Amino acid sequence: MNLPTDSNASGRDLGKEELALLKEVINSGTLNATKGTMVKRFIKEFAKEYEVPFAYATTSGTASLHTAIAAINPDPGDEIITSPVTDMGGIAPILYQNALPVFADADPLTLNITAEAIAPKITKRTKAIIVVHLFGKPADMDPIMELSEKYNIPIIEDCCQAYFAQYKSKNVGTIGDIGCFSLQQGKHMTTGEGGIVITKDPKLERRIRLFIDKAWGYGDPKPDHYFLALNYRMTELQGAVALAQLRKVKRMVERRRKTAKMLTERLQGTTGMTLPETTEDNVHVYWKYALIVDTDLFGVDVNAFSAMLKERGIFSAPRYIQKPAFMCEVLRDRKTYGRSHCPYDCSRRKGEKEITYDVNEYPGTMKALERVLVLPWSEFYTEEHVDYIAKNIKEVMKFYISKKEKNAKITI
Ligand SMILES: *Cc1c(COP(=O)(O)O)cnc(C)c1O
């Protein structure tokens, strides 16, 4: 069986709606959003869907997160707390703003960070907390917002994997101070590359808008380049595709939720697996379907499961990311600017505690990565696809259980 995939037409809802809007853009002869109307239409509709006053389009999820951090404007050497289980696009921008990533341990079952893990990492230099709603499942926001209020630290929500996921009836991205989204090929909605930033705060809005466009004060009586900023402007071509995709995304999310529910029903009660939860107060949108496998019970690691599923045409990502962010070369070896190791070795941190990463502080993260098996998910999965996936997962699990039992007998 060939499962649809988000890397091509088999698993992407791209068609006449996108083409019609693209045609409008081409015929207009204006491909740049400053002069064009399509990106403006897109972000207006996006803001309306999210019931926020401000939305801006960018060139990627990474650009969106960079914009959010730049809007908060940390001083060099300040700290930003985030998850060690995320895309590097959520971490590199912290260093580009000369701030330091500090990691909170991830929950071993959801892989999201929790208030409990964030609290001990807060210092007087903490300038923001980035909360990633991993795989499309909302993090537990209430206690995180309590910390935010108590210490007056802004929250950036990384919603790249969580379009229209809801926490206590609120869309994620509207609970904290800034919400960031990606439109990369593999996300719920796509323009190939692209991103969105939303906020309710007018002060942050101004810096977000400026940062995306070289901080040039368009429309001001005496415009200037007000501060250091880049060009992260989306093109009208992307805007056209984004607008068409936006009009489909809620349906895509609903389809994903429906087929994920089917898989959960079929796998319920299977020994040795924890299935992703979705409740009325915590609505999962299944960017991916992540299983936590009891590897001790089966006596093999998740790579073995993945390899056997692959033989049956089911691709999965064992461990999701091979290692937590702080073990990647860029952070481990502080490969940043020239030979400086800035901002880790930074005059703005003289006399303060050095930021180092000790794997022993992350038992939840390490346990989660050892056990997680991430199944790609698609709005194009049918009941037949789900049956096929469920049947094969059960067979592979059974195979390893009986193999372990056989081995146990031999040793007796
Ligand atoms: C995809 C993703 C990003 C980065 O988005 P790009 O568009 O690839 O730059 C950041 N954070 C998370 C959680 C993501 O899934």
The ligand as an ORCA input file, in Angstrom:
! r2SCAN-3c Opt
* xyz 0 1
  C       9.097     23.699     11.114
  C       9.357     24.239     12.442
  C      10.114     25.406     12.649
  C      10.842     26.098     11.541
  O      10.068     26.433     10.458
  P      10.767     26.649      9.020
  O       9.650     27.181      8.186
  O      11.285     25.334      8.569
  O      11.848     27.652      9.200
  C      10.248     25.895     13.935
  N       9.690     25.279     14.983
  C       8.971     24.146     14.834
  C       8.373     23.518     16.048
  C       8.800     23.588     13.571
  O       8.101     22.450     13.434
*
